């Protein structure tokens, strides 16, 4: 028979594992960050001048890891309440509440500050690029490079 202490310990362990999964999967979307698969890839480079920079919010991810982890932890915690039919109801309620909490944790832990950078290219065309705020602090009138390749565009110095 599984004891309440074992369930509590297992629940805490699962919660820690879920949190490390959620926060470990958050990627950096700044202009100076590249995926491993982008190494040795060809990118086109255009030059231009920054005309506007404004802060934006990059929404968090909803991969399902938070919901599933939270539901598992909530279900385990709920199963320790009462006995028989009461334990079954508490398990369902715990799983639903845990899933909702897990989704909220995943969203908030992967939300990032971003910037929308509008650039007037040397060709005269205006483009806007949204990327994670990597602390580059682009200034109005600054000359920048716009790099395009493999479905991504970034602004860099």
WODA-V803647 format. One record per residue. SS is DSSP state (2 for helix, 1 for strand, 0 for the rest). PHI is phi as a letter, one per 30 degrees, with the letter a starting at -180 (999 if undefined). OMEGA is omega in degrees with one decimal (NA if undefined). Layout:
BEGIN
SS | PHI | OMEGA
SS | PHI | OMEGA
END
This chain:
BEGIN
0 | 999 | -178.4
0 | d | -178.9
0 | d | 178.3
2 | d | 178.1
2 | d | 178.6
2 | d | 179.1
2 | d | -179.9
2 | d | 178.4
2 | d | 178.2
2 | d | 178.0
2 | d | 178.6
2 | d | 178.3
2 | d | 178.2
2 | d | 178.7
2 | d | 178.0
2 | d | 178.7
2 | d | 179.8
2 | d | 180.0
2 | d | 179.1
2 | d | 176.0
2 | d | -176.6
2 | d | -176.4
2 | d | 178.9
2 | d | -177.7
0 | d | -179.0
0 | d | -177.4
0 | c | 179.3
0 | c | -178.0
0 | c | 179.0
0 | d | -177.9
0 | d | -178.4
0 | c | -178.0
0 | c | -179.2
0 | b | 170.6
0 | d | 177.1
2 | e | -177.1
2 | d | 179.0
2 | d | 178.4
0 | d | 179.7
0 | i | 177.9
0 | d | 178.7
0 | d | 176.3
0 | b | 173.5
1 | d | -177.3
1 | b | 173.8
1 | b | -178.6
1 | c | 179.2
1 | a | -176.3
1 | b | 179.3
1 | d | 177.9
1 | c | 174.7
1 | b | 173.7
1 | b | 177.5
1 | b | 179.6
1 | d | 175.0
1 | b | 178.6
1 | c | 174.8
1 | c | -177.1
0 | d | 178.4
0 | d | -179.5
0 | d | 176.6
0 | b | -175.4
0 | d | -176.2
0 | j | 179.8
2 | d | -179.6
2 | d | 179.8
2 | d | -176.7
2 | d | -179.9
2 | d | 179.5
2 | d | 179.2
2 | d | 179.2
2 | d | -179.6
2 | d | 179.6
2 | d | 178.2
2 | d | 178.3
2 | d | 179.6
2 | d | -179.5
2 | d | -177.5
2 | d | 179.7
0 | d | -178.2
0 | c | 175.2
0 | i | -179.7
0 | b | 178.1
0 | i | -177.5
2 | d | 177.9
2 | d | 178.1
2 | d | 179.2
2 | d | 178.6
2 | d | 178.8
2 | d | 178.0
2 | d | 179.6
2 | d | 179.4
2 | d | 178.1
2 | d | 180.0
2 | d | 179.3
2 | d | 179.9
2 | d | 178.4
2 | d | 177.5
2 | d | 178.4
2 | d | 179.0
2 | d | 179.3
2 | d | 177.8
2 | d | 179.4
2 | d | 178.6
2 | d | 179.4
2 | d | -179.2
2 | d | -176.7
2 | d | -178.4
2 | d | 179.1
2 | c | 177.1
0 | d | -177.2
1 | b | 172.1
1 | d | 179.9
1 | b | 175.3
1 | b | 171.7
1 | c | -176.0
1 | c | 175.5
1 | c | -176.0
1 | b | 170.5
1 | c | -178.9
1 | d | 178.7
0 | e | 178.0
0 | d | -177.7
0 | j | 179.3
0 | d | 174.5
1 | c | 174.0
1 | b | 174.9
1 | b | 179.4
1 | b | 175.4
1 | c | 177.4
1 | b | 178.8
1 | d | 178.6
0 | d | -179.4
0 | c | 179.1
0 | i | -179.0
0 | d | 179.5
0 | h | 177.4
0 | d | -177.5
0 | c | 176.4
0 | e | -179.8
0 | i | -179.0
0 | d | 175.3
1 | d | -177.9
1 | b | 172.6
1 | c | 173.0
1 | c | -176.2
1 | c | 178.8
1 | b | 174.5
1 | l | 177.7
0 | h | 175.5
0 | i | 177.8
1 | b | 175.5
1 | b | 178.2
1 | b | 175.2
1 | c | -179.0
1 | b | 177.3
0 | d | NA
END
